[in-house]
Amino acid sequence: MSGHSKWATIKHKKGAKDIRRGQLFAKLARAVEVAARQGGGDPAGNAALAQAIEKAKASSVPNDNIERAIKRGSGDDGGANYEEIWYEGYAPGGVALYVQVLTDNRNRAASDVRSTFSRHGGSLGEPGSVAYQFHKKGYLLASGEEDAVMLAALDAGAEDVRASGGQWEIITAPADLTRVRRALDEAGVAVESGEVTYIPSTLLSLGEEAARKVLRLVDLLEELDDVQTVYGNFDISDEVMAAVAG
């Protein structure tokens, strides 16, 4: 699980620098709009919308942008008809990548994703070739005393709590994420991030050369306008990541 924590943290820190701010805002607003369209515009009764709003606010998306996205999703203010599509493929070295797309043009999205894989040493797989390796879970990264974290998280229904580099990874069922986070907040536990994500069942450790190739492909996929998130089953050691970042 530590690999997921590390990669999630790296992406969080890289996001605002590596993706144009306007593009990042557009992606997050699109996620809000789709969540509102699928489950209604009231975050109190739509957990997916509440999480999309929280993620947008964490990246400093203006409230006006969020409100407009909710209105579009609720049918009050036009909006495109976005479709969620998942693409499955392999990065160099056999790393599995699971790519979430929200698009209003299926042909454009398919062409962009396919060409990005093929131009950078990867290959697009058939449906089902990668998905079985990932499991949808609620994921929280927190800091605090072990007893306080364990007691609050497990009492609120968390499935697992694990130490990871001086912090704590907390895994929940997707529907329990909000309740567990609330319990941690009430217990005074500092939560760095929380989201519904896809966690790989196994991880591949990468050396420096492979890490550079895989991260390059992931970055290029995430720069595509239609791509929301890229999940991978790789682990990169602190030493290798320092070399890559340097």
Secondary structure, DSSP 4 states (H G I P E B T S, - for coil): -HHHHHHHHHHHHHHHHHS-HHHHHHHHHHHHHHHHHHH-S-GGG-HHHHHHHHHHHHTT--HHHHHHHHHHHTTSS-----EEEEEEEEEGGGEEEEEEEEES-HHHHHHHHHHHHHHTT-EE--TTSSGGGEEEEEEEEEES-HHHHHHHHHHTT-SEEEEETTEEEEEE-GGGHHHHHHHHHHTTPEEEEEEEEEEESS-EEE-HHHHHHHHHHHHHHHHSTTEEEEEE-EEE-HHHHHHHH-
